[in-house]
Amino acid sequence: MTPRFSRRAGLATALASPLALAACGRHTVDPPAHVSKAQIDEAMRTPTELNFWTWTPGIEKEVALFQEAYPAITVDIVNAGQGNPHYAKLRTALRAGNGAPDVAQLEFQMIPSFAITEDLLDLGPYGAGDLADQFVDFAWSQVIGTGGEVWAIPQDTGPMGMLYRTDIFEAHGIEVPATWDDFAAAAKRLHDADPEVYLTNFAPSQGAFFAAMLWQAGANPFGGSDGPDLHVDLTSPEAERVARYWGDLSEQDLISVDADFTDPWYQALNSGKYATWVAPAWAPTFLSSAAASTSGLWRVAPLPQWEAGQQISSNWGGSTSAVMATTRNPIAAAIFAQFINTDPASTDTMANEQFLYPPTKALLEDPAFTGQQLEFYGGQEVNALFAEISDTVSDDFQWSPFQDKVYADFTATVGTAVAEKTDAVAALEDWQQRIEEYADYQGFTVRQS
């Protein structure tokens, strides 16, 4: 398990960097070494109101389960937006020193940016350190700090697989590609036979997809980063391999480069323009709604591999419940974050009613979940396949403390190069330079090895 940014290391950066939230003078919790069961029991019997920021629809059911277990605690649910609007409002409230929630939903890649500015409460002293065995290794590794801090509790994940159209594959005699070489050969065969159809689409502004491709290939651009000492390596041989691969496919017009999650993209999924979607475990449910007219035609397979015989995947997406360091109710907030993500009834609701792909081993080993045969996928047990894939995701991939900036610069460099059929490998160098300059401006000491 590779640790992440620590509060201790982040302090120096927070004092000197424009990235910091200028939190001087605000109330923050100094976690004790240990919180006893008696302290927890007392806190959970004390009338308390918690504020919970989340974008998950229907989360009221999980909150109701918590309030049934702890009737003295009231939870006020706030949807402050999703993505950048959510994080912008959260940072503004934290900077102001008031109005921030007790608990907030955070995506995995955003944890370092809040940990390094001392905005997260270490949940370890509140019993979270005992939960590691309940989660798949890669999900738990994403919430752990350099000093062993537990910055959040995993809520859902996105292990990567490949969704594919059986009708298109069968019509063109294409076998499910086991390797990326097979994938490229299939892309050529298909597009040569029907120029209106592409094996897949590469969205030029989808940095999260490219990060997942780097992860699977063994690249770890920010691995080994620790507070103000920031490792940046976006031009490693593994990263070059990924950029060259997708750049070559685009230059040969063997993949499309449409923007994703747009009306034309949805239409393309329904019309059969794309024969596959290289996507995470949350995609099957999404696709069954977005491309309802294609029901029964899709199946799911593991990612193609860089080397024959391997079984290595990665992750795209997923989120957590994190407690803000500004909370006035640390025990109740910490227990709430743990409860909704570990209580069997709560996690079952998330998986089967909100269709969030679970990080908990209990659900991933539960036949009632893994054995579901999905009609949209021809009766395939899709959950079972992604449960197997979850065990093939490495647990050493790290994020930068400003991943939103990393993604924006990806779009301007590598994403644009792939879309415009220019040199994607050269674009990696531009991406690297932009991130180094930004990191230096933010007060980090940048190193490449």
C-alpha positions in Angstrom: 0.0 0.0 0.0 1.5 3.3 -1.1 0.6 6.2 1.3 -0.7 9.6 0.2 -0.2 13.1 1.2 -0.1 13.8 4.9 -1.4 16.7 6.9 2.0 17.1 8.5 3.8 17.4 5.1 1.0 19.6 3.8 1.4 22.3 6.4 4.5 23.8 4.9 2.8 24.0 1.5 -0.4 25.4 3.0 1.6 28.2 4.6 3.4 29.2 1.5 1.3 28.2 -1.5 -1.3 30.0 -3.5 -3.1 26.7 -3.6 -3.8 26.9 0.1 -7.1 28.0 1.6 -5.8 30.6 4.0 -7.3 28.7 6.9 -5.6 30.6 9.7 -7.8 31.4 12.6 -10.6 28.9 11.7 -11.7 26.2 14.0 -10.3 22.7 13.2 -10.2 19.4 15.1 -7.0 18.1 16.5 -7.7 14.4 16.5 -6.9 12.5 19.7 -4.7 9.4 19.6 -7.7 7.2 20.3 -11.4 7.7 20.9 -12.8 5.1 23.3 -16.0 3.1 22.8 -17.5 4.9 25.8 -16.8 8.3 24.2 -18.4 7.2 21.0 -21.4 5.8 22.8 -21.9 9.0 24.7 -21.5 11.2 21.5 -24.0 9.1 19.6 -26.6 9.5 22.4 -26.2 13.3 22.4 -28.6 15.3 20.3 -26.6 16.5 17.3 -27.1 17.9 13.9 -24.8 16.9 11.0 -24.6 18.6 7.6 -23.8 16.2 4.7 -22.9 17.4 1.2 -23.5 14.8 -1.4 -24.6 14.5 -5.1 -25.7 10.9 -4.8 -29.5 10.7 -5.6 -31.6 8.8 -3.2 -29.0 8.9 -0.4 -31.8 9.7 2.0 -32.5 6.0 2.4 -29.0 5.3 3.7 -29.2 8.4 5.9 -32.5 7.1 7.3 -30.9 3.8 8.2 -28.2 5.8 10.2 -30.8 7.9 12.0 -32.7 4.8 12.9 -29.6 3.3 14.4 -28.7 6.6 16.1 -32.0 8.5 16.7 -30.2 11.3 18.6 -28.4 12.4 15.4 -30.1 14.4 12.7 -28.5 14.6 9.3 -29.2 17.5 7.0 -28.5 16.5 3.3 -27.3 19.2 0.9 -26.7 18.8 -2.8 -24.2 21.5 -3.5 -23.7 20.4 -7.1 -21.4 17.8 -8.7 -17.8 18.0 -9.9 -16.3 21.5 -10.0 -19.3 23.3 -8.6 -19.4 21.0 -5.6 -15.6 21.4 -4.9 -15.7 25.2 -5.5 -18.4 25.7 -3.0 -16.7 23.4 -0.5 -13.4 25.2 -0.7 -15.1 28.6 -0.4 -16.9 27.5 2.8 -13.7 26.0 4.2 -11.8 29.2 3.4 -14.4 31.4 5.0 -14.3 29.3 8.2 -18.1 28.8 8.3 -20.7 27.1 6.3 -18.7 23.9 5.5 -20.4 20.6 6.0 -19.4 18.0 8.6 -19.2 15.3 6.0 -18.7 15.7 2.2 -18.6 13.3 -0.7 -15.2 13.4 -2.4 -13.9 11.6 -5.4 -10.8 9.6 -4.9 -8.6 11.9 -7.0 -9.7 14.9 -5.0 -8.5 13.6 -1.6 -4.9 14.9 -1.9 -6.0 18.4 -2.7 -8.1 18.6 0.5 -5.6 16.6 2.7 -2.6 18.8 1.9 -4.5 22.0 2.9 -5.5 20.4 6.2 -9.2 20.2 5.5 -9.8 16.6 6.3 -10.1 14.9 9.6 -8.1 11.8 10.2 -10.7 9.1 10.9 -8.2 6.6 12.3 -8.7 7.5 15.9 -12.4 7.1 15.5 -12.2 3.4 14.6 -11.8 3.7 10.8 -8.4 2.1 10.9 -10.0 -1.2 11.7 -12.1 -1.2 8.5 -9.3 -1.9 6.0 -10.2 -5.6 5.6 -13.7 -4.7 4.6 -12.6 -3.0 1.4 -10.8 -4.1 -1.8 -7.2 -3.2 -1.5 -7.0 -0.6 -4.2 -10.0 1.4 -2.9 -8.6 1.4 0.7 -5.2 2.5 -0.5 -6.7 5.6 -2.1 -7.9 7.0 1.2 -4.7 6.4 3.3 -2.2 9.2 4.1 1.5 9.2 4.4 1.4 8.8 8.1 -1.3 6.1 8.0 -4.1 8.7 8.3 -7.6 7.6 7.1 -8.8 10.6 5.1 -12.1 9.1 4.0 -14.2 6.0 3.7 -14.7 4.5 0.2 -18.2 4.6 -1.1 -18.0 3.3 -4.7 -15.5 2.5 -7.3 -15.0 2.1 -11.1 -12.8 -0.8 -12.0 -12.2 -0.8 -15.8 -13.5 -3.2 -18.3 -14.7 -3.2 -22.0 -18.3 -3.1 -23.0 -18.8 -4.4 -26.6 -21.5 -4.9 -29.2 -21.9 -8.6 -30.0 -23.8 -8.0 -33.2 -21.1 -5.8 -34.7 -18.3 -8.2 -33.6 -20.2 -11.2 -35.1 -21.0 -9.4 -38.3 -17.3 -8.7 -38.9 -15.8 -11.9 -37.4 -14.1 -10.0 -34.6 -13.1 -11.9 -31.5 -13.0 -10.2 -28.1 -9.5 -8.7 -28.0 -7.3 -10.2 -25.4 -4.5 -7.7 -25.9 -4.2 -4.1 -27.0 -2.4 -5.4 -30.2 -5.6 -7.4 -30.9 -7.7 -4.4 -30.2 -5.7 -2.3 -32.8 -6.0 -5.1 -35.4 -9.8 -5.3 -34.7 -10.1 -1.5 -35.1 -8.5 -1.7 -38.5 -10.5 -4.7 -39.6 -13.8 -3.1 -38.6 -13.2 0.4 -40.0 -11.8 -1.0 -43.3 -15.0 -3.0 -43.7 -17.3 -0.2 -42.6 -15.9 3.4 -42.5 -19.0 4.5 -40.6 -18.2 2.3 -37.6 -15.3 2.6 -35.2 -14.2 0.1 -32.7 -14.2 2.7 -30.0 -14.2 6.4 -29.2 -11.4 8.5 -27.5 -12.9 11.6 -25.9 -10.2 14.3 -26.1 -11.3 16.0 -22.9 -11.7 12.9 -20.7 -8.5 13.0 -18.6 -10.0 10.5 -16.2 -10.1 7.9 -19.0 -6.5 8.5 -19.9 -5.5 8.4 -16.2 -7.1 4.9 -16.1 -5.1 3.9 -19.2 -1.9 5.1 -17.5 -2.8 3.2 -14.4 -3.3 -0.1 -16.2 0.0 0.4 -18.1 2.0 0.8 -14.9 2.6 4.5 -15.2 2.3 6.4 -11.9 2.8 10.1 -12.7 2.6 11.3 -9.1 3.8 8.1 -7.3 6.1 8.9 -4.4 4.8 12.4 -3.9 4.8 13.6 -0.3 3.5 17.0 0.7 5.7 19.8 -0.8 8.0 17.2 -2.5 6.0 16.5 -5.7 7.1 13.7 -8.0 5.9 14.4 -11.6 6.6 11.9 -14.4 4.1 12.2 -17.2 6.6 11.2 -19.9 7.7 7.7 -18.5 8.1 4.9 -21.0 4.7 3.5 -19.8 3.0 6.8 -20.4 4.7 7.2 -23.8 3.4 3.7 -24.7 -0.2 4.7 -23.9 0.0 8.0 -25.7 1.6 6.5 -28.8 -1.0 3.8 -28.9 -4.0 6.0 -28.9 -2.3 8.6 -31.0 -1.5 6.1 -33.7 -5.1 4.8 -33.7 -6.3 8.3 -34.2 -3.8 9.2 -36.9 -4.9 6.1 -38.9 -8.6 7.1 -38.3 -9.3 3.8 -36.6 -11.0 5.4 -33.6 -13.4 8.3 -33.4 -12.6 11.3 -31.2 -16.0 12.6 -30.3 -16.6 14.5 -27.1 -18.4 12.2 -24.6 -21.6 12.6 -22.6 -23.1 14.9 -25.3 -26.2 14.4 -27.5 -24.1 13.2 -30.5 -22.2 10.8 -28.3 -25.5 9.3 -27.0 -26.8 9.1 -30.5 -23.7 7.3 -31.6 -24.0 4.7 -28.8 -27.6 4.0 -30.0 -26.8 4.0 -33.8 -23.9 1.6 -33.6 -21.1 4.0 -34.4 -19.0 2.6 -31.6 -18.5 -1.2 -31.2 -17.0 -0.9 -27.7 -16.9 1.4 -24.8 -13.7 1.0 -22.7 -15.3 2.0 -19.4 -15.7 1.4 -15.7 -18.1 -0.7 -13.6 -20.6 2.2 -13.3 -20.9 2.3 -17.1 -23.2 -0.8 -17.6 -26.1 0.8 -15.7 -25.5 4.1 -17.4 -25.4 2.6 -20.8 -28.6 0.6 -20.3 -30.4 3.9 -19.9 -28.4 6.0 -22.5 -28.6 3.4 -25.2 -31.9 1.6 -24.3 -32.6 0.8 -28.0 -29.6 -1.6 -28.0 -30.7 -3.8 -25.2 -29.5 -7.4 -25.5 -26.7 -6.5 -27.9 -23.9 -5.7 -25.4 -21.6 -7.8 -23.3 -18.7 -7.0 -20.9 -15.1 -8.3 -21.0 -11.9 -7.5 -19.1 -9.6 -4.8 -20.5 -7.3 -5.8 -23.3 -3.8 -6.4 -21.8 -0.4 -5.0 -22.8 1.1 -8.4 -22.5 -0.7 -11.7 -23.4 -1.7 -13.7 -20.3 -1.7 -10.7 -17.9 -4.8 -9.7 -15.9 -4.3 -6.1 -15.0 -6.9 -3.4 -14.7 -7.3 0.1 -13.3 -10.0 2.4 -12.0 -12.0 5.3 -13.3 -14.3 7.2 -10.9 -15.6 6.3 -7.5 -16.0 8.4 -4.4 -15.8 8.6 -0.6 -17.3 10.1 2.5 -14.8 12.5 4.2 -15.2 14.4 7.4 -14.1 18.0 7.3 -11.5 19.1 9.9 -13.8 22.1 10.7 -16.5 19.9 12.1 -17.8 20.6 15.6 -19.0 17.1 15.9 -16.1 14.9 15.0 -17.3 11.7 16.6 -20.8 11.7 15.2 -19.5 12.7 11.8 -16.8 10.0 11.7 -19.3 7.3 12.8 -21.8 8.5 10.1 -19.1 8.3 7.4 -18.3 4.8 8.5 -21.9 3.6 8.9 -23.3 4.5 5.5 -20.3 2.9 3.8 -20.1 -0.3 5.8 -23.5 -1.1 7.2 -24.9 -4.1 5.2 -28.3 -2.6 4.6 -26.8 0.8 3.6 -24.2 -0.6 1.2 -26.8 -3.0 -0.3 -29.0 0.0 -1.0 -26.2 1.9 -2.7 -25.4 -1.1 -4.9 -28.8 -2.3 -5.8 -30.9 0.9 -5.8 -28.5 3.6 -6.7 -26.3 1.3 -8.8 -23.0 2.5 -7.3 -20.4 -0.2 -7.8 -19.3 -1.3 -4.3 -15.8 -1.3 -2.8 -16.8 -3.7 0.1 -15.7 -7.3 -0.1 -18.9 -8.4 1.5 -21.0 -7.3 -1.5 -18.4 -8.3 -4.1 -18.6 -11.8 -2.6 -22.3 -11.9 -2.2 -24.1 -14.2 -4.8 -27.2 -12.0 -4.5 -25.2 -9.2 -6.0 -22.7 -10.9 -8.3 -25.2 -13.4 -9.6 -27.6 -10.8 -11.0 -28.2 -11.6 -14.7 -28.7 -8.3 -16.6 -31.1 -8.4 -19.4 -29.5 -5.5 -21.2 -26.3 -7.7 -21.4 -28.0 -10.8 -22.6 -28.2 -12.2 -19.1 -24.5 -11.9 -18.3 -23.5 -11.7 -14.7 -21.8 -8.3 -15.1 -21.3 -7.6 -11.4 -19.4 -10.9 -11.0 -17.0 -10.0 -13.8 -16.3 -6.6 -12.3 -15.8 -8.1 -8.9 -13.0 -10.3 -10.4 -11.6 -7.2 -12.1 -11.5 -5.3 -8.8 -8.9 -7.8 -7.6 -6.6 -6.9 -10.6 -6.4 -3.2 -9.9 -3.0 -2.2 -8.5 -3.0 -0.3 -5.2 0.0 2.0 -5.8 -1.5 4.7 -8.1 -1.4 8.2 -6.8 -3.0 11.5 -7.7 -1.7 15.0 -7.7 -2.8 17.6 -5.2 -4.4 19.6 -8.1 -5.9 16.9 -10.3 -8.4 19.2 -11.8 -5.5 21.2 -13.2 -3.8 18.0 -14.5 -7.0 17.1 -16.3 -7.4 20.6 -17.8 -3.8 20.5 -19.1 -4.4 17.0 -20.5 -7.2 18.3 -22.7 -5.0 21.1 -23.9 -2.0 18.8 -24.8 -2.4 15.1 -25.2 -6.2 15.2 -25.7 -5.9 17.8 -28.4 -3.0 16.0 -30.1 -5.1 12.8 -30.3 -8.1 14.7 -31.6 -6.1 16.6 -34.2 -3.9 13.6 -35.2 -0.6 15.2 -34.2 2.2 13.8 -32.1 0.7 12.6 -28.9 4.0 11.6 -27.4 5.4 15.1 -28.0 2.3 16.4 -26.3 3.2 14.5 -23.2 6.3 16.7 -22.8 4.1 19.8 -23.0 1.8 18.3 -20.4 4.7 17.6 -18.2 6.1 21.1 -18.5 2.7 22.7 -17.8 2.3 20.7 -14.6 5.9 21.3 -13.4 5.4 25.1 -13.9 2.1 25.1 -12.1 3.5 23.0 -9.2 6.5 25.3 -8.9 4.2 28.3 -8.7 2.2 26.6 -6.0 5.3 26.1 -3.9 6.1 22.5 -4.5 9.6 21.1 -5.0 9.3 19.2 -8.2 11.3 16.1 -9.0 11.1 13.6 -11.8 12.8 10.6 -10.2 
